[in-house]
């Protein structure tokens, strides 16, 4: 989930500023037996920002959704990405981290890295097809390293910083691809 309030969700995400709405849409398209794991942004609970907490009822509403599981904010994000069938984000950097790890990634908005792939929600059929393809193992789209690098620099221009672990991973992916 996204830290709120923040520009990446309001105004950039449009109707998906309501993150529960996006979660409900996703959950409604999941096949039987597949769970949607939702992790809150750790900064949402920063002690110095107590006035920005989402209400307890916000998380209660999410917990009531069939096939949706809230994950502890301390759970390792890379383990989640690596073990997921696909990553869904509204506009977050987790989408970029998933793409770098060659994981199928879908976003509900227009993140700074959207030029790498086109997995944006244009209509519900787009989402339905994306989930179906991921379930069939067809969700990974090979990526262009030049687009990744240019998006990374664009991200820096917009204030995004990539973790050392993701940068090392990206570096190794590019080196491997250049050897081919």
N, C-alpha and C positions, 0 to 999 in steps of 0.2 A: 504494500500500500504506500501511498505517498504521504509525505509530511504535509500538513495543512495548518494554516493557510500558506500557499505558495503559488507563484505564477505558473508553474508547470501544470497545475490543475485548474486554477482559476486566474486568468481567463483561458489559458491555452487548451484545456481539455474540453471545453464546451460543456455539453450535457454530462460528460463523464467526470466532471468535477465531483459529482455524486458517486463516490467510489462504490457504495453499496449497490447502486444501479448497475455498474459494470460487472460486479461480482455476481449479481442475480442473472444477468444475461449469460455470462460464461457458464454458470452452474446449470442453467436450463438446457444448454447444448452438450453437456458432457454425457458420454455413454454411461449406461448402468455399470456400477462398480468402479468408476473412475472418480477420484477425489480432486478437488481444487484446494491447494494449500495456499493460504494467505498469510503473508508476513507483514506486520506493521513496520513502518520506517522507524529505526531506533531513535531518531531525533524527536519523534512525536512525544516521547516521554522524558525529554531532557529536563532536569530539575529546575534549571533557570527559566524554563518556559512553561511553568505550570498552568498559566492561563490559556494555553493553546491545546490542552488535552482534549481529545474527543471524549464524549460522555460514555459512561458505562453502558448505557442503552444502545449506543452505536455498535459496540462489540457484541452485545447480547443479540442484536438483530442479525449480525453475521453468523453467530454461533447457531442460530435457529435454522439456517439454510441447509437443506439436505445436500450431502456430498461436499460441504465446505468445512475445512479445518483451519482454525487459527494456529499459527506457529509462533513459538516463543521468539521475541525479537533478538535474542542472543544466538539463535540457531545459525550455523554457518551458511551464509548465502551461496557460497560456491558448491557446497554439498547439495543444497536444494536445486541449484541450476543443473548440476551434473546428473542428478537422479530424476529430473523431471522429464516428462514426455515433451513438454513445450513450456515456454515462458510467456506470460501475458503481463503487460504493463500498460498503464495509461500513457505515461510519458517519461518513465524513469530510466535512470542510468543502468538499472538491472537488465534492461533490454539490450543495451550495448554490451554489457558484460556477458550476456547469454550469446549474442551474435559472435563475439570474439571466441567463445567456446564452441561455436558451430552448433548451437542449439536452436531449434525452431522458435522463432520469436514473433509475437503479435502485439501491436500497440493500438490503442484506441484514440490516439491523438496524432500529433505530428512532431515527434522528438527531433532533436538536432541531428541524430544519426539516421534519420529515415531514408536518406539517399542510398543507403547500403542495400536495402531490400524494400519491397513494397508489400508489407503485411499489415496494412492499416484497415480499420473497420470502415468500409464504404457502405456495406449493407450487411444484414444478418446472414445472407447466404455466403458471403465472404468468410465470416467467422465459422459457420457450419462446415464449409469445405476445408478450411484450415485445420480444424479439429479432426475431421475425418482423415485427412492426409497424414497428420501427425500420428494418429492411432494406427495407420497402415505403414508407418515408417517412412513416409514420403515427405515429411515436413521440412527436412534439412535442405536448404538451398545453398549451393556452393557460393562463396562470397569472393569479391574482388578485393585484394589486399590494398590496392590504391584507394578504393572507396573507403575502406576501414581507416586508413591512415589520414585521408583528407577529412573524414568525419571526426576523427580524434582531434585534429587541429582545430576544426570548427567548434568542437566541444570546449576546448580550452578557451577559445574566444568568448564562449558563453558562460564561462566560470566552472565548467565541469572538470573535476580532477579524477583521474583513474587510479585505482589502487595499485600498489607495487606488484601484487600478485597477478592482477589482470594484465598489467603492462608486460610482465615477464612471460605470461602465457601467450599474449599477442605476439611478442617478439619471437618466441619459439615457433608459433604457427607460421609466421611469415618466413622465418629461416627455413623451415621444412618445405614450404611451398616453393621457395626460390631454388632449392636443391633439385626439384623435380625437372 
